[in-house]
Amino acid sequence: MCLVLVALALGLQGCGKSSQITTTTSSPTPAGPLFAASPSWSDEFDGCDGGKVDSTKWGYEFGHDVRGTGNEQQNYVNPFENLQNANCTDGKLLISALQDTAGDITSVSLNTWAKKTFGYGRFEMKGRFDTRKGTWPAFWTLGANFNCNQRPGTEPGAACGSVGWPSCGETDIMESNGKEGSIGTNIYYKCLDWTNGGAVTRKVDREQYAKLDHVYTLEWTPTSVEIKVDGESRNCKSLKSKNAKKAYVNNKVMLILNLAVGGNNGGSELSPLPYHYWVDYVRYYPYIGPDSPPSPCSASPTPAPLAPTPPAPPGNWVKVGEGCCHDVTSLPAVDKMYDGPWPAGSCKAKCQSFTNCGYVSEFPGQNWCSVLSRATPCSTLDSKAGDCGSSGVGVQTYRYSVTSASKSTSTIFEDLLTV
C-alpha cells in the first residue's frame, strides 16, 4: 500500500542508481533460533465480544483518500461501530467493502499504531481474499515514526512521527493487485521503491488463488528484511545502506490490515461488490537471535549465466531492440526465435525505449520476430535501469527490413530459425 502522494510531494532526491538486488540466495544458517517459538502478540480472532474486533489490539484509520492518491474509492469507517464492515466470527476476521444504494463504498483499515508497535521479529498472517478487479487488500508494516501529518487519514490515539515516506520504511508482506491479478511482496525505503527494485510481484490465477488460505511472513532481523509466501522467499534485502538502516535498524513498526477499493492497484474497473478479506490469524514472534546474524540475502549474488549469443540473422533481418518480458507461459526450452502471442499485459520491454521495436503479435504481417531467452535475465538486456526489476526473460527483437516477393513470411521465419 505504497504512499504515492507522499513520494510525489517529497521526491526521491539524492537517490543514485540503486544497487539493491532482489535475490534470495542462501547464506550460512545461524547456530541458534532467530525467533521465539511462541508469539508474544497475536490475534486469533476467537471469542470476539459481540463479533467486534478487539479494540485493545487494533486501532483504525477513517475517512476517504487516506493515502492521498485521489483515486481510491472507499471511505474507511470505524470498525467498532460498523460490524457489517469488520467482524470476527468462527475464528476469523472478515473485512468487507460494501456499496450502498447511493453508490458510496465503505471499508475498514485496521492498524496497531496507537496500541502496539513492534521491533525485530517474525510477522505472520494467514488468510484469503477477493482477487477480482477493483480489489486492493493488504497486510503490511509502516515505520511507527511515520509523519502522519503528510496525509489526511487519521489514526485516533496515534502519535505522529517526523519521518516521511519512504524513509520511514514500508514492508508490504502481502499487497494484492486486483487490477493486474498479482500478489506483491514489497520492501521500500529511501532510494528503493517500486521504480527501482523494491517491488516484487507475481501473477496468480485469480479464481484459484482466492479459494485458499495462504501464509504471508515477514522475517526482520538487525541485518535483513525477508518476505515469504507459504514458506517461499519472495523478496529479501540486506540492511547495509544508510537508508536501509534508517528505515529498519532499531526502528519500530505498526501492523496494518486493510481492504482498499480501486486506486492504483485496484484499478478503475470495479467488479461487482461486496469484496471480502478473511484473516485466520495475525502473529508476532519476537527476535531472539544475535546482534548481527548472517543475512539470508545475497549481498553480491552470482550473476545468472548469459544465454548463448543468438546467431546473426540472415539476409535482411535487423536487430532493433532489447528488453524483457514477464510471465511468458510458452517459453521454449532453449533460446530460439519466437512467433507466439505476447501474454496480455505482462510484457515489460518498454518498447518506447526503442524507436523501431515491434511486438510479436504483428508477425507475420509486419515481419517482426523476437528471441526470448530462458537464461538471460531482462536486467542484462533492458536499456533503462529499473524498468523491469530483476525478474523476467530477455527479449531481443528483429525486423525483416525488406519485403521479398520471392519468399513467404513463413519461409523467412524458417530461415531465421535455422541459421
N, C-alpha and C positions, 0 to 999 in steps of 0.2 A: 504494500500500500504506500508506494513512494509519494513523498510530499512535493509534488511537482511545482506548485506555485512558489514554495519557499526556495526551491532550487533556481527557478527563473528569476526571482527577486534578488537573490544574493549573488547569482552567477557562480561559476566554478573557477574564479581567478586563482592563479598560482598553481594550477594543475598542469604538469607536464605530461608527456606521453606516459600512459600507465604501464607499469612493469608487472602488474599483478597477473598471476597465472591461475586459471580455474581448473587445475588438475588435482587429482586426489591420490597421487602415488604414495604408497605407504612408507612411513618412517619407522625406526625401531620402536617397539611397543614398550611403554613404561613398565617398571618392575612391579608396581602395585596398582590397585584400582585408582581411577581418577575421580570417580563419583560415588557418593554414598549408595548403599544397597537399597535404601528405602527413601521415599520422598520426604522432604521436610515441610513441603507445602503442596497441597493438591486440592482439586475439586473433582469429586467422583460423580457429582450431581445425583446423589442418593438422598432420600429423605428430605427433600426440599419443603420448606414450610409453605403450604398452600400453593405449591408449584412455582414459587418465586425464586429467582436467582439469589444466592447468598450475598447479602449486602455487606457482610463483614469481610468478604474476599474480593468483591468486584465493585468498581465504580463504573462510570459511563460517560460517553460524550453525548451531547444533544445539539439539535439544530440541523440546518441544511448547509451543504457545501463546507463541511468542517475541514476538508483538505485544501480548500481554496482553489480548486481546479475549475470551478464554474460549470462542470458538466455532469456531476453525479446527480442522480435524480431522487435519491431517498432523503427523507427527513428522519434523523435519529431521534428516538423518543426515550423517555425514562423507562427502563426495563422493569422496574419495581411497580410501576403503575399501569403497564401495558403488557399483560400476560399473553395477549394474543401474538405479541412480537417476540417475547422471550419467556419460556417456561421450561421447567425441568420435571419430567415425569418418566417413570420406568427406567430410572438411572441414566437418563440422557438429557442434555440441554438441547432445546430446539429454538433456533433463531429463525424468524420468518420475516420476509419482506412482503408486505401486503399493500394492495391498492384499493382505495375506497371508491365509492360511486362518483366522486368528483374528480377522480384520476390522481389524487395525491398518494404518494408512496411513503410508507413508514417502515423503518427497520431499527436495528439495535447495534451499537458498538460498545462492547464491554472492555474495560481496562482495569489494571490494578494500581494505577498511579497513586491514587490517594490512599490506598490500603496497604500495598506491599510492593517494594522494589527488590530486585534480585541481582546478585553478583554471579561470579563464575559458577557454572553448573550445567546439568543436562535438563533441557526443557522438552516436554513430550506432550503431544496431543493426538488422540485417536478420534477419528470422525469421518464423516462423509458429507457431501454437499451437492447441491444442484450445479450442473456444469453447462447449462444451456446459455444461449446468447443473452446478454444483459446482466448476468450474474458476476459478482466480484467478491467472493468470500475470502477471508484471510485469517491467518494465525501468525502473529509477528511480535517483535520486540522493538522498542524505541528507547533511546537513551533517556533516563529519568531527568537528565539535565537539559532536556529539550526546551527551547524557548517557545512556550505555547502562545505567547502574545503574537506570534507570527501568523496565526491562523484564527478564524472566527469560532471554531469549535471550542466548547468549554468542558472542562473536567471538574465537576464540583468537588471541592476539598483538596484538589491537587495544587502543589506549589510550582509555579512556572520556573524553569531554569533560565539560563542565559546563553545557551549554546544553540546555534542554528542548525538546520538540516543542510547537508548530511553529516556535518562534523560530529553531531551527537551519536551517530551510528544508528542504522536501521537493519534489522535482520528479518527478512520475510521467510519464516520457516515453511509457510505454505501461502502462496498467493495464486488463486485460481483465476485464469483469464478467460471469461466467458466469450469474449469477442473472438479469440483465436482458438479456443479449445485446448489450452495448455496449462501446465502447473509450473509456477515459478518458485525457485528457491534462491533468494537474492541476498546479497551482502553489500551494504552501501556505507561509505564514509567519504570524507572529502577526497576528491580526485579519484574516487571509484564509485560509479553509479551505473545506470542501465546503458549508458552510451559507451562504456569502455571496460566491460568485463565483469561488472558486479552482478549482472542478471544472468541466471541460468534457467532456461525454460525447457520443458519437454511436452510435446503434443501427446494427447491421450484420446482414446475412444470415449467420447463424451458419455454415451449411454452406459457403457460397461463400467467406466470408472466411477460413475455416480452411484452404482449399485452396492459398492463395497466400502467397508471401513478401511482407512489407511492410517499408518502411524507416521507422524511428522516429528522429527527430532532435531534439536539444536544442541551441539556439544561445544561448550565455551570454556576455554582454559586460559591461563595467562599468556599462552603463545599462539593460540589458534581459535578460529571460529569455523565449525563444520556443520553442514546441514545434511540430514539423511531422510530418505523416504523409504519406509518399510525396511530399514536397516541398510539401504544402499546409499553410499555417499554421493551427493549431487553437487555440492559446492563447498569449497574449503579455502580459507585464506589464513596465511601466517601473519601474525601481528608484529611485523618488524618495522614498518614505516612509521614515521612520526604521526601521520594522520590516522593510521590504524590503531596505534597506541592511544591516541587522544580519545578515540571513539570507544574502545573496548577494554583497555587495560585499567584496572581499578575503577571502572565506571559501574554504575547501576543501571538497570533497565526495568521498564514496565512491560507487562504482557498485554496483548490486545487481541480480542476476538471480535470480528465484525463482518457484516454482510452488507456490502455496498451494491448499488444498482446503477447500471450504465457507467458513465465515466470513461477514463482512458482504457481500462481493462475490461469493463463490461461491454462497452460499445453502445452506439446509439440505437441499434436494433434490439428491441426487447422481446424475448419470448413471453408468452402469457404468464402473468403472476398468479399465485404466490410463488416465491422462491424459498427454499429451506436449507438450513445448515444444522446438521446433527453433530453434537460433540459428546463422545462417550466419557472422556476424562481429560483433564489437564494436570500435569505433574511436574514438579521441580525437584531434582536431586542435586544437593549442593556438591561443589567441588571439594575433594579431599586429597588431591594429588600434590606433587612437589611444586615449588615456586616457578620452576622453569622446565616443564615437561617437553619431550620432543614433540615437534609439530607433526600431525598426520598429513599436512600439506607439503608437497614437494616445493622447496624454495627455488630449485634450479632443475626442473624436470628435463629428462632426456627428450629432445625433440622427436616427434614422430618421424619415422623414416620417410624420405621423399619417394614419391612414386617414380617409376622409370619415366624419363622424358618421352612424351608421345612422339612417334615418328613424324618427320616433316611431312606435311600434307602434299599430295601430288598436284601437279598442274596449277590450276587457278585457285586452289583453296588458300585463304589468307587468314591468319590468326588475328582476331580483332578485339580480344579482351580476356580477362581472367576475373574470377570472383569465387563465390561459394554458394552452396545450396543446402538447406536443411531438410530433413525428413524425406529424403528420396527413398521410395519404397522398392524401386526396381533397379537398384544399383548392381551392375554386373560384378562377377567375382574378380575379374581383372579389369584394369583400366582399358576402356575402349570408347570409341565414338558411340554416342547415344542419341537416338532419334525418338525416344518416347516422350510422353507429355510431362511437363513440369508438374509437381504436386501443387495443387492450388494454394496460393497464399504463403508458401513456405520457402520460396527462393529468396535468398538474401544477397544475391550477387551485386545488387545496387547498380543496375545496368546504366543508370545515368552517369556513372563514373566513366563510362566508355562511350565515345561518340557513336560507334557503329555496332554496339553489342546487340545481339539478337536472341530471341527465345526459340527453343527447340520446337515449340508448338507451331512455329511458322514453317517448319520443314515439311514437305519439300518445296512448297510454293515459293518461298523466298530464298531457297538454297542455304539455309542455316544448318549448322551442326555443332554439337558440343562434346567435349570429353569430360566425363565425370571420373574423379579419382578417388578410389577407396582409401588409399594410403596417405594422400596429401591433405592435411587439414586446410580449411579455407583461409586460415590466418596467414599461411605462407604464400597465398596467391592474391588475396584481396589487397587492392592498391590503397584503400582508405583504412587506416588503423582504427580498430574499434567497430567497424561496420558489422562484422559477423561474429565477434566473440571468438571462442576457441573451439566451437563445435561446427559440424557441417563438413561437407566434402568439397574438394577443389573442383572448379569448373573452368574449362578453357573453351572459348567459343570461336568457331571458324565460320567463314562465309565463302561461298563459291562466287568469285567476283565476276565471272563471265558466263552467261547462259550459252551452253553449247547445243547447237541444233543436232549434232551428231550423237549425243548421249542423253539418255533419260536421266532425270534426277536420281532415281534409284540406282542406276549404274554408277553415277558419280559417287554416291554414298558408298557403294561396294568398293570402289577404288580406294576411298579414304580408309576403309576398314582393313584392307588387305596390304597396305603399304608396310 
